[in-house]
Each structure stands twice: as C-alpha cells, then as structure tokens.
Amino acid sequence: MKLNEKQLAQVDRQIKRLIAGDSYYGKILKEKKITGVSSQEEFEALPFSSKDDLRNAYPLGIQAVPDEEIVRIHSSSGTTGKPVIIPYTAKDVDDWAAMFARCYEVAGITKNDRIQITAGYGLWTAGIGFQAGCEKLGAMAIPMGPGNTEKQIQMMQDLKSTVLTATSSYALLLAEEINKRGLKDKIYLKKGVFGSERWSKKMRKYIKDELGVELYDIYGLTEIYGPGIGINCEKESGIHYWDDYIYIEIIDPKTGKTLPDGEEGEIVITTLVKEGAPLLRFRTHDISRIIPEKCSCGRCYPRIDMIKGRSDDMFKVHGVNMFPSQVEELLQNVDGVSSEYSIAIAHDDEINKDIMILTAEAEGRVNFEETAKKIGEMFKSKIGVTPRITIVPVGTLPRSEKKTKRVTDYRDN
C-alpha cells in the first residue's frame, strides 16, 4: 500500500521539522543529507529507525519540540539496558485518546458501557491509554490496574462491568477464577478488549466461553503512541489501523525490502502527525501482512492480519529455528491440552548438547504419558526437534497479571 498524496506531504513535513530541530533523528537526517521526500521511492530510501536508536538517544534525545510543549513521558516495558522514553505533547495525548475511542467504537462499545481496566498504569502506556480512550468516548472507566484478583471480581460484579480490558494472560487468570467460583451467571461482561501479547486459539476459545464475551485484539506499542492504533472489527478478519495517524508498510526482516500487500513480513510504522517524538520507518519486529481486500464490515480503514509473533522471538535448538506461535499451533491440535505451556532451553554438559524442556498442561481425563508421547512425535515430524516433555494438570503453571514469559533460555546465563 503506497503513501497517498496527503500522507507523503505529512512525512515530508515531519522530516523538515526534525531537521529544523536538534533532535537525535534530525542529526541523522542532516548527516545523510536528506531534506524531504516527494515520492514513494524516496520514502522507501529513508533509513529505518529502531528501539536501539531510542536507547542510544536516552533520555530525551528523540524529543522534537521544546520542553515547554511536552506534557507527559512514557517508557516501554520489557526492555533491557537503558529504557526507552517517549515524550508526548498535548496534541499527541489527545490524538492517542481519539484513536483509542475509535477502537472502542469499532468494538461496539458505547458511552453506556462500564469499562474495567486491569492493565498497568504509571510509565507503561496501557492503563492510561485504555482510560483516556474511555473518557474520550464518554463511557465509565473503572481504573483497577493489575492484580488483586479478589477485588477485580468483586468490582466486576458490584459495578456490573460490561467491558474487560487486559492482557490475554490476565484475562485467562480471571476466566479461570470465575469458572472455579461458579460466578459466570453473576457477571455482566459483554466484551473483552485485550492486547500486549499474542494468544493461541485455545486460549481465545476458553476466555470467550468462560467470560461469555466478544473478543477484540487491540494493537499498539509505546514507541508509536501505545495501544489503540488499531483493532479488529466484528468480522474478525484482521486489525483495522488508523491511516490518518500512521502509515504501515511490511518489509522482509532480513533484507529490509518493502513487500507487496498480502505478503507476510515485519511491520514498519511511520507516524504522520506525532509531535513529541515522530518516528520514520520504525521497525516493530511484529510479524503480519497487509490485507489487500476491503473488509466486509464496510469500513475504509486498511487492515493488517492478526499478529503472528515477533521476528526477535525466534529461538534456536539443534540448528532449528522456532517461534512460540509454532508451539501454540501444534499444542492446540492435541486433545485435552490447555493453552498454557513453558519452554526451558539449557546446555547439558554431560552429553554436550542443548536440550529443550517443554512443560504443558492437560486435563485429567487424558493419559499424561500418552499425551507427552503424541506431542513429542508431532514436534519431531512438524518442527524437527524432539523436546523432553512434562505434562502437568491444568492450573499448575503460573498465571500472569501481565505478559506470560513462554521461553526461558539458560544457555546465556
């Protein structure tokens, strides 16, 4: 999908703004003698930006406006080393809230809804993003934040929350607790808006059935604005994203070449109107594709497919490259196995080989030994690696209030 005339002019304006200032990216553009863009070809010749750049610019080197115009900063979660700090102007904050409200509207959420927000607040963008969008929409925000499951369920019942916002991991934990306590008939949830991590079909089905909700995947990342730059519609056929605020292209993660619509690769995002920290061609590492066809819902906003994983989530054992999404797809085809699993990778000095240990949950009605054998055979035939497999009862593996860490590699420790 090529830049339209307006988007091209917006990118050109961003470049000129960056050059006029003394920001990290302004200096890079000056060094490369880039003065603007007037065509798709010139745009695709622009250098990529990355999270490493943002760390190098720590703390506020990417700030593109004077201090007096900055009203807030956020920092991304899960990073190592120097954190990534993103400054926002008042317009950035308002634009983000408007995008988020649009997400709620696409999900069929109205000002009559009561939105229970379980995502984290503070430096993380999630909680405050969900709340700002809720307030922009005019709905009732219930700003619980993460944790305190007992109180979450109590407030859910007492305040008759109709929308739950969460990571999919915490939504699973809440669904299991509501199931254990037999409270499904005492909650009023109609919709769930979940983000921050990918989730398997088995997990989706369990949450949907146990909470009795329609599910919506919200997309975003702190470096761009936060969650709220896109969401799936009722047709569940991809994520609509707001091309009046961002431009998305898909590239080959190895070559950096822009791919045609429909081909799968890495999502690269350019902010069109962001003031505090505009980003050009930011590599997200998220894997998806642009869906060329118009959505049957009738909306004009373009779509990307559901996020399949991250290019930097890949792990390697015995020379075989694997992604968590492959493991999830395999496990969902095994009878009685839940959506929860963990992988540990270590080096066994005695045999001088790397080993992969997979722990998966299964229902008590299936034979654990036979289930482990079946999973092992499927791994060998479909992926080419045979892990050591342990099957444990459903509920054994820890549940998370935030993102669930699926793979732990001890080889570097």
Buried (B, 14 or more C-beta within 10 A) or exposed (E): BEBEEEBBBBBBBBBBBBBEBEBBBBBBBEEEEBEBBEEEEBBBEBBBBBBEBBBEBBEBBBBBBEEEBBBEBBBBBEEEEEBBBBBBBEBBBBBBBBBBBBBBEBBBBEEEBBBBBBBBBEBBBBBBBBBBBBBBBEBBBBBBBBEEBEEBBEBBBEBEBBBBBBBBBBBBBBBBBBBEEEEBEEBEBBBBBBBBBBBBEBBBEBBBEBBBBBBBBBBBBBBBBBBBBBBBBEEEBBBBBBBBBBBBBBBEBEEBEBBEBEEEBBBBBBBBBBBBBBBBBBBBBBBBBBBEEEBEBEEEBBBBBBBBBBBEBBBEBEEEEBBBBBBBBBBBEBEBBBBBBBBBBBEEEEEEEBBBBBBBBBEEEBEBEEBBEBBBEBBEEEBEBBBEBEBBEBEBBEBBBBBBEBBEBEEEE
